[in-house]
């Protein structure tokens, strides 16, 4: 028989990125041969990032996990033998049942995050299962919770400037946002704005590709974004550049803010941030006098001990200037508040009442997984079920996490596509489908289009979707609730049935027919100006300026923090995402591994330690160490070193930078403080 005619099928990128791209998959004889961005999608615009453009390599990689596996050797060695699905599921069900009976259901801990952003495979049947079981609740705080908490407590929702309006801006500030590396589909709108005369500035401790492409890059000391925002606020108020009418109508607490800002003149802000006072004044004046002006703030600024305060302070700037009045003005951190789905219908938290626990289950912060697994005085964790996550690579205090994963009395199940570091510690590994192989529903935190995808490709081997795996576990544990018999389509319909006007007219049939549908945040043809006329979260509808939460205190691990720590470990380590990778998803690729082996260090710091470019160095503090290759570069300022995050230990043949990061928590939201980390560096 001859080959069949190529077929174009729709899909959606499920990886943790604000762009949430609409995909077109070319399929021949049941095999994907081409992957491209959908040109009809207003944000995807027909192209893909370099990471996902090659996703078919991952789809058909010889490293794919294709069959259930049982551990044969010591934990961490990666020794496994194939077993059947029935045998694997029965063993998991029996072990979970026994642990529940002996230790109680809270001794079972799920650990998942954004390995898929799909709501069906990552936040529906799995959540139902663990709620019904009465398992410990995982607090999903490791990435964005500090910023989200700050945004919701001030703005009252998670809305931001429509990325499609960036083309209208005249000044764009990328504040802690590596757009070319982590939000590339915003870039064409910035290019269009610059062609029309806009200026583009970057504020970041590292001069990455985005900083190199900017009209100006501002090196800022890690964890001092709050101080810079207060210094700019001082200048704006002192020079009377604020929008008094907007503030009078839609904000309260200005007098207290004025008193606070008086203590942060540009000279003090310069000492704290490392940005010259003159530059702070010029930036503040230009920002306040340019219309429209927009800030693309990303989650990097909230990964320090004052992370929530930083988001509060930066988020206050468009309030001061009235930038929300202008199409193309305002602030973008997330758009996820535009997707008012029925999340309770997805996850069914009410099922806890049927678990027999008799109360809400305990909560475990995912940032402190190592503590939860190793604390002899805390409530025991006897079973760990990991899916959509790779904590051995991505969690802080890596050595403590691995100590916990090595416990012989810990029954660990890992649902995965690849043999990750975490999978090496599993007792049972189950092969999971990729986003090209299952049905799912997708919101976005970088645009306002809701999307749905059906399987574009057949699953290889015995890989199964998360949805089906947890449905089967529920059956084997005797959960007879009707919700465990729901289909994927049932779940999608339930999620859409929220009654919110943003979702009016959006149905499963419409999504399946069109692939993506813009949510109704604004009538067609009108610009989305979410806060042009107030509408904030306080009962008054005003923005409440809580100056008491904006005082800057240096992080413990910083150049102005704990003196004893600073003396022993004088360098501030930042661990941003790799442009070539996406968290730990592509860490097996050679180019990602090569990038993750590099430590960028300023020439002054290198010379002081006798380190030459290309030499192996040991990076260390009291928590651990790792070996990297020094890249002597002015891409970092003196006193700062940079290593890319989330490498696999097996790829680096040893500890990664997360052996150095701490499990301290942010000022609000209990988030991770990856960028508040002091280290020392020496030649190997």
C-alpha positions in Angstrom: 0.0 0.0 0.0 1.2 3.5 -0.7 1.6 6.2 1.9 -1.5 8.2 2.9 -2.0 11.9 2.2 -0.4 14.0 5.0 -2.9 15.3 7.5 -2.8 18.5 9.6 -3.9 18.0 13.1 -4.3 20.6 15.9 -2.6 20.6 19.3 -1.5 23.0 22.0 1.9 23.2 23.7 1.4 22.1 27.3 4.7 23.3 28.7 5.1 25.8 31.5 5.4 29.0 29.4 3.1 32.0 29.1 2.8 31.7 25.4 0.7 28.5 25.4 1.2 28.1 21.6 -1.4 26.7 19.2 0.3 24.0 17.2 -0.2 22.3 13.8 1.1 18.8 13.5 1.7 17.2 10.1 1.0 13.5 10.3 2.0 10.8 7.7 1.1 7.2 8.2 0.3 7.9 11.9 3.6 9.5 12.5 4.3 13.2 13.2 6.7 14.6 10.6 6.4 18.3 11.2 5.4 20.6 14.1 4.8 24.4 13.6 2.9 27.2 15.1 -0.6 28.0 14.0 -0.5 31.3 11.9 -4.1 31.9 12.7 -3.5 32.3 16.4 -3.0 36.0 17.2 -0.1 35.3 19.6 1.5 32.2 18.2 1.6 33.8 14.8 3.0 30.8 12.9 6.3 30.2 14.8 7.6 28.2 17.7 10.4 28.7 20.2 13.5 26.7 19.5 12.8 24.4 22.3 9.4 23.1 21.1 10.1 23.4 17.4 12.1 20.2 17.9 9.5 18.5 20.2 9.0 15.6 17.7 12.6 14.5 18.7 11.3 14.1 22.2 8.1 12.4 21.0 10.1 9.7 19.2 13.2 9.7 21.4 14.7 6.3 22.2 14.8 7.5 25.8 11.0 7.5 26.1 9.6 5.3 28.9 7.3 2.8 27.1 6.4 0.2 29.8 5.7 0.1 33.5 8.9 -0.6 35.5 9.7 -2.0 39.0 13.0 -1.1 40.8 15.6 -3.9 41.0 18.6 -2.1 42.5 19.3 0.6 45.1 17.3 3.8 45.0 19.0 6.3 42.7 20.8 3.7 40.6 18.1 3.6 38.0 17.9 -0.2 37.8 14.5 -1.5 36.7 12.7 -4.4 35.2 9.5 -4.3 33.0 6.2 -5.3 34.6 2.7 -5.4 33.3 0.2 -2.6 33.9 -2.1 -4.8 36.0 0.7 -5.9 38.2 2.0 -2.3 38.6 -1.4 -0.9 39.4 -2.3 -3.6 41.8 1.0 -3.2 43.7 0.5 0.6 43.9 -3.1 0.2 45.1 -2.1 -2.4 47.7 0.8 -0.3 49.1 -1.3 2.8 49.3 -4.1 0.9 50.9 -1.7 -0.6 53.5 -0.1 2.8 54.3 -3.5 4.4 54.7 -4.6 1.7 57.1 -1.4 1.8 59.2 -0.3 5.4 59.1 -3.4 7.3 57.9 -4.1 8.8 54.5 -1.9 11.9 55.2 1.2 9.7 55.1 0.6 9.7 51.3 1.9 12.8 49.5 1.3 13.7 45.9 4.0 15.8 44.3 3.2 17.5 41.0 3.6 20.8 39.3 3.6 22.2 35.7 5.1 19.3 33.7 1.8 19.8 31.8 -0.3 23.0 32.0 -3.3 21.0 30.8 -6.2 21.1 33.2 -7.6 17.6 32.4 -4.3 15.7 32.7 -2.8 17.9 35.4 -5.6 19.2 37.7 -8.7 17.0 37.5 -8.9 13.2 38.0 -5.6 13.3 39.9 -6.9 15.9 42.4 -10.1 14.0 42.8 -8.2 10.9 43.6 -6.1 12.4 46.3 -9.0 14.4 47.8 -11.0 11.2 48.1 -8.1 9.4 49.5 -7.5 12.1 52.2 -3.9 12.4 51.2 -1.7 15.3 52.4 -2.3 18.5 50.3 0.6 19.8 48.4 1.0 23.6 48.4 2.0 24.5 44.8 4.3 27.5 45.8 7.6 26.8 44.1 7.3 29.1 41.1 4.8 31.9 41.3 2.9 32.0 44.6 4.6 35.1 46.1 3.8 37.2 43.0 0.3 35.8 42.6 -0.5 36.5 46.3 0.8 40.0 46.0 -1.1 40.7 42.8 -4.4 39.3 44.1 -4.1 41.2 47.4 -3.6 44.5 45.6 -5.3 44.3 42.2 -7.9 41.7 43.4 -7.4 39.5 40.4 -4.8 38.1 38.0 -5.3 40.3 35.0 -2.8 42.3 33.0 -2.2 44.2 29.8 -3.2 42.3 26.7 0.1 41.2 25.1 -1.3 42.2 21.7 -1.5 45.8 22.9 2.3 46.0 23.5 2.6 47.1 19.9 1.0 50.4 21.0 3.4 51.2 23.8 6.0 53.9 23.7 8.1 52.6 26.6 8.4 49.0 27.6 10.2 47.8 30.7 11.1 44.2 30.9 11.6 43.8 34.7 13.0 40.5 35.6 11.7 39.1 32.3 13.9 37.3 29.8 11.4 37.7 27.0 13.6 36.1 24.3 14.2 33.1 26.5 10.9 32.5 28.3 8.2 34.5 26.5 9.3 34.8 22.9 5.9 35.3 21.4 5.7 38.7 23.1 8.8 39.8 21.2 7.1 40.5 17.8 4.8 43.0 19.5 7.8 44.7 21.1 9.6 44.8 17.7 6.5 46.4 16.2 6.4 49.0 19.0 10.1 49.8 18.6 9.6 50.3 14.8 7.0 52.9 15.8 9.5 54.7 18.1 9.1 52.8 21.4 12.1 52.4 23.7 12.8 49.0 25.4 14.6 48.7 28.6 15.6 45.7 30.7 16.1 45.5 34.5 17.8 42.2 35.5 20.9 41.0 37.5 22.0 39.2 34.3 22.4 40.6 30.9 20.8 37.8 28.9 19.8 37.8 25.2 16.9 40.1 26.0 19.2 42.6 27.8 21.6 42.5 24.9 18.7 43.3 22.5 17.5 46.2 24.6 18.0 49.9 24.2 19.4 49.9 27.7 20.1 47.2 30.4 20.1 48.0 34.1 22.1 45.7 36.3 20.3 45.3 39.6 21.5 43.5 42.7 19.5 40.3 43.2 16.5 40.8 45.5 16.5 44.6 45.5 13.6 45.2 43.0 11.5 46.6 45.8 14.1 49.2 46.6 14.4 50.3 43.0 10.6 50.6 42.7 10.5 52.7 45.9 13.3 54.9 44.5 11.3 55.5 41.4 8.2 56.2 43.4 10.2 58.8 45.4 11.2 60.6 42.2 7.7 60.4 40.7 6.0 61.9 43.8 8.8 64.5 44.4 8.6 65.7 40.8 4.8 65.6 40.9 4.7 63.3 37.9 1.9 61.1 39.4 -1.6 61.1 38.0 -3.4 62.8 40.9 -6.8 62.5 39.3 -6.4 58.7 38.8 -5.1 58.2 42.4 -7.9 60.4 43.9 -10.5 58.3 42.1 -9.2 54.8 42.3 -6.6 54.5 45.1 -6.2 55.0 48.8 -3.2 55.2 51.1 -1.2 57.7 49.1 -0.1 59.7 52.2 1.4 56.7 53.9 3.2 55.8 50.6 4.6 59.3 50.4 6.0 59.1 53.9 7.6 55.7 53.0 9.0 56.9 49.7 10.7 59.9 51.3 13.0 57.5 53.0 14.1 56.0 49.6 15.7 58.9 47.7 17.6 57.9 44.5 20.9 57.9 46.5 19.7 55.3 48.9 18.1 53.3 46.2 21.4 53.4 44.3 23.3 52.0 47.3 20.8 49.1 47.7 20.3 48.2 44.0 23.7 49.0 42.4 22.0 51.3 39.8 23.4 54.8 39.8 21.2 57.5 41.3 21.2 59.5 38.1 19.9 56.5 36.2 17.2 55.9 38.7 16.0 59.5 38.3 16.1 59.4 34.5 14.3 56.1 34.4 11.5 57.3 36.8 11.0 60.5 34.9 10.9 58.8 31.5 8.5 56.2 32.8 6.2 58.7 34.3 6.1 61.0 31.3 5.8 58.5 28.5 2.4 57.4 27.4 1.6 54.6 26.9 4.2 52.9 29.2 4.0 49.2 30.1 5.9 46.9 32.4 6.4 43.2 31.6 7.2 41.9 35.0 8.0 38.2 35.3 8.2 35.9 38.2 12.0 36.2 38.6 11.6 39.3 40.8 9.5 37.3 43.4 12.1 34.5 43.9 13.7 36.4 46.8 12.8 36.8 50.4 11.1 40.1 49.6 9.5 38.8 46.5 5.9 39.6 47.2 6.9 43.1 48.3 8.8 43.6 45.1 5.7 42.6 43.0 3.6 45.0 45.2 6.0 47.9 44.6 6.5 47.4 40.9 2.8 46.8 40.5 2.1 50.2 42.1 4.0 52.2 39.5 1.2 52.1 36.8 -1.2 53.1 39.5 0.9 56.1 40.4 1.1 57.2 36.7 -2.4 56.2 35.6 -0.8 54.0 32.9 -3.9 51.8 33.0 -5.9 54.4 31.2 -3.9 53.8 27.9 -4.2 51.0 25.4 -0.7 49.5 25.5 -0.1 50.8 29.0 -0.1 49.1 32.4 1.5 45.9 33.6 1.6 42.3 32.6 2.6 39.6 35.1 -0.2 37.1 34.3 -3.4 36.8 32.3 -4.7 33.7 34.1 -7.5 35.6 35.8 -9.2 35.8 32.4 -10.1 32.1 32.6 -12.8 31.9 35.1 -13.4 28.2 34.9 -15.1 26.0 37.5 -11.9 24.7 39.1 -13.8 23.1 42.0 -15.7 21.0 39.5 -12.3 19.9 38.0 -10.6 19.0 41.3 -13.6 18.2 43.6 -12.2 19.3 46.9 -15.5 18.3 48.5 -14.4 14.7 48.2 -12.2 15.1 51.2 -15.4 14.8 53.3 -15.8 11.2 52.0 -12.2 10.3 52.8 -12.9 9.5 56.5 -10.3 11.9 57.7 -12.9 14.0 59.5 -11.0 17.3 58.8 -9.0 19.1 56.1 -5.8 17.2 55.4 -2.4 18.7 56.5 -0.5 20.8 53.9 3.0 20.3 52.8 4.9 23.1 51.0 6.5 21.7 47.9 9.5 24.1 48.5 10.2 22.1 51.6 9.9 18.6 50.2 13.3 17.7 51.7 12.1 18.6 55.2 8.9 16.7 54.8 10.8 13.5 53.8 13.5 13.7 56.4 12.2 15.4 59.5 12.0 12.6 62.2 9.7 14.8 64.4 7.2 15.7 61.7 4.2 13.7 60.5 5.6 10.8 58.4 5.5 10.6 54.6 5.4 6.9 53.7 4.3 7.2 50.1 5.2 9.7 47.4 3.4 9.9 44.1 5.3 12.1 41.6 3.8 13.2 38.3 4.3 16.3 36.1 7.4 17.1 38.2 11.0 16.2 38.7 11.8 17.4 42.3 15.2 15.7 42.4 16.3 18.3 39.9 14.0 21.3 40.5 13.5 21.5 44.3 15.8 23.5 46.6 18.0 21.9 49.2 18.7 19.1 46.7 20.9 17.0 49.0 18.1 16.8 51.6 15.5 16.0 48.9 17.7 13.1 47.7 18.3 11.9 51.3 14.5 11.6 51.6 14.1 9.9 48.2 16.7 7.3 49.2 14.6 6.1 52.2 13.9 2.4 51.8 10.7 2.8 53.8 9.3 5.4 51.4 7.2 3.9 48.6 7.6 6.1 45.6 5.6 6.1 42.3 6.8 8.2 39.4 4.6 8.8 36.4 6.9 10.0 33.6 7.9 10.2 30.0 11.7 10.1 30.5 14.1 8.5 33.0 14.6 11.6 35.0 16.6 11.9 38.2 13.4 11.5 40.2 12.4 8.4 38.3 15.7 6.8 39.3 14.5 6.8 42.9 11.1 5.3 42.2 9.8 1.9 43.3 7.3 1.9 40.4 7.6 4.0 37.2 4.6 4.4 35.0 5.0 5.6 31.4 3.0 8.8 30.6 1.7 10.3 27.3 2.9 13.6 26.0 0.6 16.5 25.2 0.5 15.3 21.5 -1.1 12.1 22.6 -4.1 13.0 24.8 -7.1 15.3 25.2 -6.7 18.4 27.3 -7.9 22.0 28.0 -5.6 24.9 28.3 -5.7 28.3 29.8 -2.8 30.7 29.5 -0.9 33.1 31.7 0.4 35.1 28.7 -2.6 35.7 26.6 -6.4 35.6 26.6 -7.2 32.5 24.4 -8.7 29.3 25.9 -7.6 26.2 23.9 -8.4 22.6 23.6 -6.6 19.7 22.0 -7.4 16.1 21.0 -4.7 13.5 20.5 -2.7 14.3 17.4 -0.5 11.2 17.6 -0.9 7.7 18.9 0.8 6.9 22.2 3.9 4.7 21.9 4.3 1.5 23.7 2.0 1.3 26.8 2.1 5.0 27.7 -1.2 6.2 29.3 -2.6 9.6 30.2 -2.6 10.8 33.8 -6.4 11.0 33.7 -6.7 7.3 32.9 -4.1 6.3 35.5 -5.7 8.0 38.4 -9.2 6.8 37.3 -7.9 3.3 37.4 -6.3 3.8 40.8 -9.6 5.1 42.1 -11.4 2.0 40.9 -8.8 -0.3 42.5 -9.2 1.5 45.8 -12.9 1.1 45.7 -13.9 4.7 45.1 -17.4 4.4 43.7 -18.2 8.1 43.4 -19.8 9.0 40.1 -17.1 11.6 39.3 -14.5 8.9 38.9 -16.5 7.6 35.9 -16.4 11.0 34.1 -14.8 11.1 30.7 -12.3 13.7 29.7 -15.1 15.5 27.8 -17.3 15.4 30.9 -14.6 17.1 32.9 -14.1 19.8 30.2 -17.8 20.6 30.1 -17.9 20.8 33.9 -15.0 23.2 33.9 -16.7 25.4 31.3 -19.9 25.5 33.3 -18.9 28.3 35.7 -21.5 30.8 34.7 -18.9 33.6 34.4 -19.4 36.1 31.6 -15.8 35.7 30.5 -16.8 32.2 29.3 -20.3 32.9 27.9 -20.8 31.1 24.6 -17.6 29.0 24.9 -18.5 25.3 24.7 -16.6 22.1 24.2 -18.0 21.9 20.7 -16.9 25.4 19.8 -13.4 24.7 21.2 -13.1 21.5 19.3 -14.2 23.1 16.1 -12.0 26.2 16.4 -9.1 25.0 18.5 -8.8 28.4 20.4 -11.4 30.9 21.5 -10.7 34.4 23.0 -12.4 34.7 26.4 -14.8 37.6 26.8 -12.8 40.0 28.9 -13.9 42.8 26.6 -16.5 43.2 23.8 -15.0 42.5 20.3 -13.2 45.4 18.8 -12.5 47.2 22.0 -9.2 47.4 23.8 -8.9 45.5 27.1 -8.3 48.2 29.8 -8.9 46.2 33.0 -8.2 49.0 35.5 -8.8 52.2 33.5 -11.8 52.9 35.7 -10.7 51.2 39.0 -12.3 47.9 39.7 -9.7 46.7 42.2 -10.2 44.0 44.8 -11.0 46.1 47.9 -14.7 46.5 48.8 -14.4 50.2 47.8 -13.2 49.1 44.3 -10.0 51.1 45.0 -6.4 50.0 44.9 -5.3 49.9 48.6 -1.7 51.1 48.9 -0.5 49.2 52.0 2.8 51.0 52.6 3.5 48.9 55.7 4.2 45.9 53.3 6.6 47.9 51.1 9.4 48.5 53.5 12.6 47.0 52.1 14.6 44.6 54.2 17.7 42.9 52.6 17.4 39.2 52.2 19.3 37.2 54.8 21.5 35.8 52.0 22.5 38.9 50.1 25.3 41.4 50.1 23.5 43.5 52.7 22.1 40.5 54.7 23.6 38.4 57.4 27.2 39.6 58.0 28.6 36.2 59.0 27.1 34.5 56.0 28.3 37.3 53.7 31.8 36.9 55.1 32.0 33.2 54.4 30.0 33.3 51.1 30.4 36.7 49.4 28.9 36.0 46.0 25.2 36.2 45.2 24.1 33.2 43.0 21.1 33.6 40.7 19.8 30.5 38.9 17.5 31.6 36.0 16.0 29.2 33.5 18.1 28.2 30.5 17.1 29.8 27.2 17.7 26.3 25.6 15.6 24.4 28.2 12.4 24.7 30.0 12.7 23.9 33.7 14.1 20.3 33.6 12.1 19.1 30.6 14.8 19.2 28.0 17.8 18.7 30.3 18.8 15.5 28.4 19.6 17.6 25.3 23.3 18.2 24.7 23.0 22.0 24.3 20.9 22.3 27.5 23.4 20.2 29.4 26.3 22.3 28.0 24.6 25.6 29.1 23.8 24.2 32.6 27.5 23.4 33.1 28.5 27.0 33.0 29.0 29.5 35.8 29.1 33.1 34.7 31.4 35.2 36.9 32.6 38.8 36.5 36.2 39.4 35.6 36.9 41.2 38.9 35.6 38.3 41.0 37.4 35.8 38.8 40.7 37.6 39.0 40.4 37.9 42.8 40.1 34.1 43.0 42.7 33.2 40.3 40.0 31.8 38.0 40.6 31.8 34.3 37.9 31.5 31.6 37.1 27.8 30.9 38.5 26.5 34.2 36.5 24.0 36.4 35.4 25.7 39.6 33.7 24.5 42.8 30.7 26.5 43.8 29.7 25.9 47.4 28.0 27.0 50.6 26.9 25.3 53.8 24.2 23.3 52.0 26.2 21.7 49.3 28.4 22.2 46.3 28.6 21.7 42.6 31.3 21.7 39.9 30.8 24.0 36.9 32.9 25.6 34.2 33.8 29.3 34.7 32.7 31.7 32.0 34.4 35.0 32.8 32.0 37.6 31.5 30.5 41.0 32.1 27.1 39.6 31.6 26.9 39.7 35.4 27.9 42.5 37.7 30.6 42.2 40.3 29.5 40.2 43.3 27.0 38.1 41.3 27.4 34.7 39.7 24.9 33.0 37.5 24.2 29.3 36.8 21.2 27.9 34.9 18.7 26.0 36.9 17.1 22.5 36.9 19.8 20.5 35.3 19.7 16.7 35.8 22.3 15.4 38.2 22.9 12.4 35.9 23.7 14.8 33.0 26.1 16.9 35.1 27.6 13.7 36.8 27.1 15.3 40.2 25.3 17.9 42.2 23.6 20.8 40.4 23.1 24.4 41.6 20.0 23.4 43.5 22.3 21.7 45.9 23.1 25.3 47.0 19.6 26.9 47.1 17.7 27.2 50.4 14.2 26.3 51.4 13.6 29.7 53.1 10.2 31.2 52.1 9.1 34.5 50.7 7.5 37.3 52.7 4.1 36.3 51.4 2.8 33.3 49.6 5.4 30.9 51.1 7.2 30.8 47.7 10.8 29.7 47.0 13.7 32.1 47.3 16.0 30.6 44.6 17.7 34.0 44.0 18.5 34.7 47.7 21.5 32.5 47.8 25.1 33.2 48.9 28.0 31.1 47.7 31.8 31.1 47.3 33.7 29.9 44.2 37.1 28.4 44.0 39.3 26.7 41.4 39.0 22.9 41.4 
